[in-house]
Structure formats: C-alpha cells, structure tokens
Amino acid sequence: MAFSDIQSFMRLLEERGELIRVTTPVSRELEITEIADRMVKQGGPALLFENVLGSDYPVVIGLLGTKERVALALGVGDLDDLAAKVRALIDLSGGGSKLGLLSNVTKLRDAMNLPPRRVRNAPVQQIVWRGDEVDLSKIPVLKCWPLDGGPFVTLPLVITRDPETGERNMGMYRVQVMSRNTTGMHWQRHKTGTKHLEKARKLGKKLEVAVAIGGDPALIYAATAPLPPVPGLDEFALAGYLRGQRYPVAKGITVDLDVPANAEFILEGYVDPSEDWVMEGPFGDHTGFYTLPDLYPHFHVTAVTMRRQPVYPATIVGRPPMEDAYLIEASERLFLPAAQLIIPEIVDYHMPPAGVAHNLVFVSIKKSYPGQAYKVANGLFGLGQMMFAKVIVVLDEDVTVTDFEAVWREVTRKAVPGRDTLTTRGPIDVLDHSSRGWGYGGKLIIDATTKRPEEVGSAASSRPDQAGDVLSPAPWGEGRGEGPHDLPTFDGVLAQRQTPDGYWLVALHKTRAGQARDLAAAFAAHPAAAGIRHLLICDDQTDVTDIQDVWWTILNNIDAERDVTLHGHLLAWDGAQKIPEEGFVREWPPKIVMDQGVVDRVDRLWNVYGLPERWR
C-alpha cells in the first residue's frame, strides 16, 4: 500500500484504533516527550496533539512506534517480508529461454518504480514564507529532554546534492533551531552531507540544503536506511520501490533541489562552508546519554514552504526501547539479503535495542570450518555502517538471534573467555562517549559457535593437543535459580547479583582511579566466582535486576580493547564511568532523565489528556 502522505497514514491508524487525539493544551517543551516516552515503551498508540502551546500546528508523534506499524507503513504484513521482497528483486532469473526472461518482468517493473517523478503542483508548496517572513518558532519543534540545548527537529529529511557529481543524498540528521531563520546541521564526519560540504568548500560555493518534514512513512524510513553507495540508488528510489510507485518530487522554491511534494513542511536554504561553525547541543540522543556540545555547520533558512493545514511529525530518542528500534529492525530485514550475498554463510542477524544500533550485533551462521566466526565478524565490520559495530557475537545457525537471553546463554555455554574472544580496533560512531578517541576505538568479537577440534586449543597447542582440549563445564547455576547469596563486599558496590547462566552483575559507585579493575581482580579470586564467565560492572544508576538496563549501560560505557579484560577464567566488562585520573580526558555525559516536575505534571493530567489508564 502506498500512502499519499503522512496524514493518510494517520487516518488509517486512527481507523484501526492506533492513534489517539489529545485536545488538552500541552507544552512542546518536555511535556510531549514524557507522554510519548511512556507510550512507546509500552507499545501504545501514536498521539496527535491538536493544541500545542505557542503554535497553530498540531504535533503527531509515535507513528512508527511498533513493529506492526512500521510494517504497515512499508506496505508489508511483517518486517520479514522486506527481506523476501529484496531477495526476489536481486535474484533475477536468466537461462536464456523466453520463459526465463519473462519471469523477470515483474521484478523489472518493480525496479522501474525507483526513479522519482517530477510534479508541478506540490501540496507542500501551497504556503510560502520568504525572507523576513521566516520564523521557525511558529513551527512546534520540540525540546525533548531537560538538558537539551534547545528545540530540535527530530524527523528531518535533509537533502543535499554532490557539487561535483550531482548525486543526491537524503539523511536524517538532527536539526537544532538557533534563531528565527538559522539552525545547526549535525553532519558527523562519516556522513554524506559532510562530504558534500567539503566539496563545496573546495569549489568556493555555498551548499544548497532542503530539510523536509513529513512525506509518506516510506520516505521517512528511507532517510534512516544505510544505503550502499550505488550510483542512481538514493532514498527517493528506495521509497519508490517500497511503496510500489515512483516518488513525487518538486523543485524547491529558492533552491535547485528536488523536494518531496507530499511533505508537510520544507525548510530551504544553504550552508556556507567559509563560515565559522556554531556550537550545537547538548542533545538527549538515541544512545540514552546526552551528546555533549560541539561545533557543527550553520544552516541559513531562505524559505519555508508548507501545506495549507500541515501536521508537524516528530519522534523522540533516548533510553531504549524507543521508536528508532523498529526502524533499525526494518533495516535489518531489508539488508539481510545483501549481507548474505556478500557473506553467504550468514543465516540471520539482529541489533538488539540494548545496543542502540551499533553497539551490539548478534549473527548466526552456517559453520563449516574453523575460524569462520572471525571471518564473518570481520566481514561485517567492512559493510557500510556496520563498521561502527562495537561487539559482534557469532552463533550457530539454530540460535534465534532475536532471543536476547538465549543468546547470552549460548555465550556462556560455548565461548570460553580469552580463547573465544578477540579484541580489535576500528571506526566507532562519533556519538560514542567511551571510546579511546573521537570516532575510533576498540571492538570485541565473541565466537559462541560450536567449536571444531582445531579451535579448542591454545595458540601454542599442536593439532594433536587441540583435539583433547574441551570446553569447560557448564556454569554452576545452570537450571538452579539465582546464584549464592554470600557474595563478597567491596568498596563502592551498591548492588550485585549472579545469574544462573554465569553472569555476575554489579552496580558500582566509583570514587577513585582503578576501582573497577581492583574490584574485578578481587571478585575473580573469590570462591563465589566459581562457574562465572562474565563480570558486568555498571555505574551506580544501573538496576542490576534489569538485564536490559545492565547491557545498555555496559555497551555504552566500554571501549572493548581498554575495558574488557581477562582475570583468570573471568571476563570483566568495566562499564563504570571513566575519569581523568585514569587517562580519560573527555567529558563524561549524563544519562537522560526527565525532570521530576514534568513527570509529576503528566501523572496529574493523564486523565485530563483523555489517555487510557493502561498506558500511564
């Protein structure tokens, strides 16, 4: 199903009982975030706020807040159907016969929907603000979290064109409103927008930019998708393929760029590469931590175009699970066939919400020779944005990669710390606050596949010795409930527990350099460590009874090369805060927490909003 725009998708959701209208006046500063955060974490409906203080335009949020709604938005019954759709497209039959060629007709017809089509009358250009008319404060851009540097456009489709080749790009880069007619432009060093700006600088030109807000849901998804650098394949093409119709575009009013004709708003303008960058942030990011302020390009808005009755679509990011987890899952399914084309032994892969996309990847493989897990993991590190992956766990083909706890049980059953773990280095997401350097840090591969004889010995073993070196026994607590209660004490330990599958979880209040390292050494030497494989040391804000919270904290707070260390048979993960006395000189960001006053206000007004009690 192709939706004509975001409002047609909203109407369908409302008919299905998956969109609720809120008529009570609400603030765009924090209040909408608190309401929406509760909804998305419980799989609740999308919300249309019809009365936003200080703006004439309504806000819709959470449109893609469940796996089922994302599938509906992309025109499939289930996200797994995306893989089948792509696999059918790339598996063109030949054979030379007429029947062989005719079997490709449907696939080629689908491919013809890739190029966008130009239209003359674009709904998004029904109203135009130019020059002094431009006032971004009239648009209900949200301030999402208490420490945010200001209001941010959170679903922006940022369009640029390569100044040399003319290739078009659309990406979702957050946009902080700085004034009536300027914003920041969060182009990170690895992003295509940055490359376009650098080319414009060398040519001595300003870079034209258009920021679309809205469009149909297939285009919003496409702007987040990690497309390979294939000439002619861009986000409009992907959206056209997904919706089964060529995407409608129009030429901008003040920029020579194609913009989505069915968007709600378009911000047109330019970035001048000769101009000083501006301080952007902080921002409560998808990692669940604040991204600290930094310098980014300055976007000047020359015009705003919109529909006659536009709706402002938004999302929020923060502590998982959030709406972006379902967009990530859609990309997993969509690009699985391409990954299998390059690395054919891959059966499936998954990036769990606790890993906030790049921090954790589970991959199952058909294994046929020793060392294959490392071959696959290193191959994944070389695939597009998978280069940012921090921890890759490789599993046998019969393991369900979406079963989070089952995967970690496999790790303790089949991966001996030290023998079946390997650290390496490479590019890291620039939003990662714990890496050894900005955009550069350690990575970890865990081989949790069934071992072949050649894989069970030490590096010094001969082949005959290897065959006799078997996996050590299963952890002490397997199948017997929680671990022993006589756990050791240690300076700063606020809470701890052991799990039946060999994990020791610790919340540490850190006050001195080397405290986590000393804790790991002491706990590894204690009798309570018998049968334990992994010691997970978290910060003092972590709930050790919540395994998702534990892994989310660990994965955000480690550089794998520096912080994952072997102590005898125990692998210690140091997810405590790093401090200058340990050589960590960058500022450590806080976790995202909503103001208690806003929480209390939403509690008080929940029934006034007209929202069902079960979502409170």
N, C-alpha and C positions, 0 to 999 in steps of 0.2 A: 504494500500500500504506500503510495506517495502522498505526503501531506503538502497542501499548498503553502502552508506557513505554520508558525508556532501556534497561532490561535486556533487553527483547525485541529491540531493535536490536542490542545487544551479542551476543546469542545468534546472530543471523543473521550478523553479521560473523565470529564465531568459526567458524561452519559454512563460511564462504567463505574461511577462512584469513587474514582481515584483522584479527584480534585475537589477541594473544599474552598469556598469563598469566605473570606473574613472581611466583614464590613466595618468592624470597630477600628477607630483610628490607631495606627501603630507608627512607631518611630523606625526610620531607616537606620538609625544608629543603635546597633546591638540587639534591639528587641526582636526584629525579624529573624536574626541569626539564632537566638535562643529558642524561638518557636520551631524554626525549620530544623535545627540540630536534633531536637527531640523526635521530630517526625521521621527523619531519615534513618536514625539509629534504630528505630523500631519498625521500619518498613511501612511507614504510614503514607498517606496520600500527599499529592502535590498541593500547594497552597497558593491561592490568588488573593493578595492583599489589595483590596479595592480603595482603601482610604489611607494613603501614606502621607504622613505629616510633611508639609512643605513642598509637595509635588502634585501635579494634576494627573500623573500617570500611575496606573496600578503596577504592582510587582508580582510576578509569578516565580515560584521557586520550588525545587524538588521535582521537576518534570521527569527527570531520568533517575529518580531515587530508588528504583528497584530493578532487579534483573529483568523482570517481566515487562516493565515499562520501556526499558532500553530495547528489548527485542521487538516490542510493538512499534517503537519509533523507527526501527531499522527495517520493518516490514517482514520480520521472520517470526515463526512460532516459538523458537527457542534460540538462544545465542549460539548453540552448537550448529544451527543451520547455516550460520555465516561461513563456517569452515567448509561445509559441503558446497555452498554457493561459489566460493573462490576456487575450491578444488575442481569443480566442474568447468570453470572458466579456463583454468590453466592446463587442464587435461584435454587438449584439442586432439581429436582423433584424425588419422590420416588414412594410410593404407592404399592410397592411390585410386580406389574404386569410387564410383559415383555415390554409393551408399555411405562410404566412409566420409566423403566430403559433405554430403547432405547432413550428416549427424552433427556437423559443426555450425549449421545455420543459426540455431537458437542461441548458441554461445556467442557467435559473432554479432547477432542482433543485440544481445546484452551489452557487448563491448561498444556498440555504436552509441550507447547512452552516456559514454564517458565525456565527450566534449560538451562544455556548456553552450547554451544558445542565447544570443543577444535579443532583448526585448526593448521596445521603445517606451512603453508606459509602465513604469515601475511603481508599485504601491509605496515603496519606501521613499519615494521622491515626491510624494503628494504635498508635503510641507517642507520648506527650506529655510533655515536660518543662515545668514551670511554675515561676515564681518562682526560688527558690534552687536548683532542680534544673538550671537552665540553665547550661551550661558549654560554651562554644564551642570550648575547647581539645580537647574529646573528638572533635570533627569534624576530619578530616585536611586542614585548609586549608593550602595550600602557601605557603611562602616561595620565590618563583620565582627571584629574582636577588640577587646579593651585597649590593647597596646598598638593597634594598627596606626600607621602614620597618617591616615585619612581615609576617605571613601575610595573603594576600589571597584572597577568594573571586573566582574569575576567570570563572565562568559563572553569575552571579547574575541571576535574573529578578525585577527589582524592581517591585513592584506598588503603585500609589497610585490615589487617586480624587480628581477635582477637587472641592474642598469646596463649590463653587457649583453646577456643572452636573451633577455625578455621573458625568461621563465618566471611564472607566477608562483607565489607561496602564500599559504594561509596558515597561521599558527595561533594557538591560544596562549597569549602572554598577558599576564595581569596588567591592568592599566590604572595607575593611581591618579585621581583628579587633583591637580595642583592649583588651578585657578579657574576663572570663568572659561578660558579657552586654551588651557595647556594641561598636559598630563605627563607622567613618566611613561617610559616604554621599556618594560622589563625583558630586554633581549639579552639572554645569557650568552656566554662565549661560544657555546656549541650550536646556537640556534641559527636558522637560515636568515632571519631578519638581521642579525649581526653581520653576516657575510654580505648581504645586500648593502648595508650601511657602509661597510668598509670599501666596497667597490665604488659607491657614490662618492666617498671621500677622495679616493684616488682620481676620480674623474672631475672633482671640483663641483659636484652637483648636490642639490638637496634631494632627499629621497622621499618621494610621494608615498603616503600611507593612507589606508582607509581602514577604519575599525567598524565592523558590522556587529550589531547586537540583535540577535534573533535569527531569522531564516527558519527553514524547517529543521526538525531534530536530526535528520541525517547529516546536514551540513555542520551542525554544532558538534556532532560526534566526529565527523571527518577532520575538523580542525584540531582535534586531540590525537588523531591517529599518527603513529610513527611511520610515515610513508617512506619507502625506499626512493633513492634519487634516480628515478626512471624518467627520461625526457617525455613530456606530454602527460605524465601522471601527476595530477595535483589534487587538492582537496575538493574542488568543484567536480572533477572527474570521478573521484571516489563516491561523492554524494550522488552523482547521477547514476552510477552503477548500482548503488544500494537502493535507490528509490525507483529504478527502472524507467526513469525519464531524464532527459537532458536537463541540466540545471539552468533556471532562468537567471540571467545577469543583465545589468545595465551599466552604461558608462557613468562614472562619477560626475558630479556637477562641477567641482573645482579641481579634480584630479583625473589623470588619464589612467584610471584603473577600473577593471570590471568589479562591480559590487553585486551581492545577492539582491535581486529585485524584490524578493519576498521577505526581507529583513524588517525589523521594527524600527530601528534607528541605524544611521550611518554617521560616524564621525570622520570627516575628510580633513586632510592636512598634510604636514610634512615634518621630517626630522632633518635638521641642518647639521651635517657631520662636522662642520667647523665650529660649532657652538659648544660651550662647556656643558658637560653632563650635570644632572641635578641629583640631589640626594633623595632617594626613593626608599620607602619603608619606614618602620618595620611593617611586617605583614604576617598574620597568622596563617601559615602555609599548609599545604597538603601533608607535610611531614608530621603535623601535630605540634610542631615547635614554631616559634616566630623566626622568620627570616630577618636578619638584622639590617639596618640601613646601609645602603651602598649607592654608588654613583651609576646612573643609567641615562640613556638619551632622553631628550626633551621633545615631546610631540606637540606641535602647534596646530590647533584646530581652525581651519579656514571656513568650514561649513558643517552644519548638522542637518541631515535630512531625516524624514520620518513619515510614518503613516498618519492618516487623519486621527485615528484612535489607537495609538500604539500601546503595547504592553511591554514593560521592562522585564526581561528574563534574567534571573540571577542564580547563582549557586553559592554554596559555602564550602570551604575546605578546612580541615583541622584534624583532630584526633579521629582515627578510623573506628568504625566504618563510616564512610561518607559517600556522597553521590558519585564521586570520581571513581570509586572502586568498581562500579558497574560499567563505566566507560572503559576502564582498564581491562575488565573481563571481556568486553566486546572486541577489543584489540587482540587479546589473546586468541580468541576463536578465529578472528578474521585472518590473522597472520600465521596461524598454525600450519596451513598447507605450504606456505612459502618457506617457513623454517624447516619443514620436513623435506622440501625439495632440495635444500642445501645440506641438511644433516638428516639423512633418511632414517636413521635408527631412532629418532625421536618418536615416541608414541603420543605423549601429551606433555603440556607444561602449564604452570599456574603461578601467578604472582599474588600471594595472599594479601588481604588488606593490612595485616600487621606489618608487612614490609613496605607499605606505602609506595608500591610500584617497583622501584629499582632495588630496594634493599634485600629482597628475598625472592628467589626463583626456585620452584620445585619442577624437576623434569624427569619423566620416566622414559626408559629406553629399552629397545630390544638389544640385549647384550650378547655378543658372540666372541669376544676376545678380551684378554687382559688389558687394562688401561683405557678401555673405551669410555668410561665415565669422564675421565680427564679430557679426552679428545672432544667429547660433546660439550663439556663445560667451557673449554677454551674456544670452541667454535661459536658458542652462544655469545661469549664476550666480544666476538668480532662482528655481530649482527646489529647494525644500526644503533638504536638507543639502548639495546641490551648491553652495550659497552659500559653502562653506568651500574650494572648489577653488582651488588656487594657480596652476597652469599648465594651460591648455587648448590643445591642439594640434588644429587643424581640418584635415581631409584630404579628398581626393577619394573618391568612393564605391567605387572599385575597390581601395582600400588596405585590407589586413587589419589591423584595429586591435589584434589580439592578437599581431601580429608586431612585437615591441619594436624590433628592429634595423632592420626595414624602414621603420617609421615615422620613425625618426631619419634614415634615408637620404632619405626624402621631404622632411624638413625642410631638409636642405642643398641638395636639388635645386630646391625650389620656394619657399622662404621666404628672401628677402633680409633680413638683419639691418637693423633700422631701418625699412625700408619695409614689411615684412610682420610686424612685431612691434609689440605695443601693450601698454603697462602701464596698469593701473587700480588701484583700491582697493576694499576691502570687508571683510566679516566673515572672520575666519580662525579655525580651530579653536583653542580656548584651550590645547590641548596643544602648539601650535606654539611653539618656543622662540626662533625667529629673527625673528619679525615685529616691526614698529616699535612696536607696543603690544600689550597683552594682548587677544587676540581681534580684532585689527584690523591690516591690513597690505596690502602690495602684491600684485597679481596680474598674470599675463602671458598674453596671447593670441598664439599663433603661427598665422598663416594659411599653411598648407602646401598649399593648393589650387592648381590650375592657374589662372593669372591671366588675367583678361579685359583688353582694351586700356585700360579706364578705371582699372585697378588698378596699372599698371606705372609710372606717372609719379610725380613728387614732388608734394607738396602744392601747390607753386607752378605746376605744369605746367598748360598749357591742354589741351583734349581732343585737338587735332592732335598736340601734342608727346607725349602719353601713348602713342599708338599706336606710336611709334618707340622707346620706352624698353623694351628687352627684358631678360629675366633674364640675369644674368651667367653666364659659362661654368661648367661643372661643376667641382667641386674637383679639385686637382692629382692626387690619388692614386686617383681612382675606377678600380677594377679593377686596380690595380697594387701591391697589398700594402701594407705599412706605410709610413709617411712617411719623410722623410730622417733620417739618423742624426746630422747635425751640428746638433743643437738647441742653443739658447743656454743659458748658465748664468745663474743669478740667485740672490740671497741667499735661503736657506731652501728652495730647490727640492730635494726628496729624490728624486723620480722623475717622469718625464714620457714621454709617447709621443703620436704623432699617428696617426689612423686614416685608412683610405682614403676614407672618406666625409666628411672635412672637420672632424673634431673634434680638439682638442689638449687632452690630459688631463694635469693637473699635481697632484702632491701637495706641499703647502707646509707647512713648519714655520714658523708665524707667531710673530714676536717683537716686532713694532712696529706702531704705527698706520699705516694706509695702505699696508702692504706688498703686499697683493693688488692694490690699484689701480695701484701703481707697476709691479708685475710685468705686469699687463695692458697698460699703455702700452708697456713695453719690448718685450714679445713681439709686440704688434701692429705695431710698427715694424720688426721683424726680417724679413729675407728668408724665413725659414722659415714665416712666416705666409701666404705666397702660396697662395691657394686655400682657406685655412682659414676656416670660417664661425664656429665656436664654440670659445671657450677656457673649459674647465671647470676651475676652481681649487678643489681639495678640501683637506681638512685632512690632517695628517701620519699619520693612521691609515687612510687610504684606499689600496686596492690599485688602481693605475691600469691594471692588466691586466684588471680585472674591471669591465666596463661597468655591470653592475647595482649594484655597490658604489659606483661613481662617481656614478651618477644618484641613488641613495638618499641619499648624503651631500649632494650639491648641493641636492636638493629640500627636505631637512630644514633646511638651513643658510642659505637665502636668504629675504630679503624682496624680491620681484621688483622693486619700484619702486626700492629702495635698491641692490640688489646685482647687477642685470642691466643692464650698461652697454655702450654702443656705442663702440668705438675704431676709427675708420675703417670698414673693411668687416667688422670682427671684433666679435662679440657675446661679451662676457666675463661669465661667471657666477661670482660670488665666493661660493664655498661654504666658505671658511675661517672659523674661529671669529671672532666679533666681540668686541671688548674695550672696556672703559670709556673708554680714551683716544680711541676713535672715536665716543663719544657713546652707546654701547650700555651701559645701566646695569643691565640684568637679569643674573642669574647664568646662565652658560652650562652646560648639563647635560652629563654624560659619556655616551659611547656605552655600551651594555650589553655587558659582557664577563664571562664566567663565571670564577670563581676557578680558578686553575690546579690547586690541590689537589683540587678536585671533579672536574675534567676527568681528572686522573691516576687518581683512585679509580675512576671509571666505566670508563676504559680497562682497568684492572687486573681489574675484576669483570665485564666484559662477558660472558664465557663462563659465569661463575657465575650471572648473571641468566638464562642459557639463551636468550640472544638470538642470532639468526643473524649470522654474521661479516660478511655483506654490508652490514648496516646500521650497523656500527661507525663 
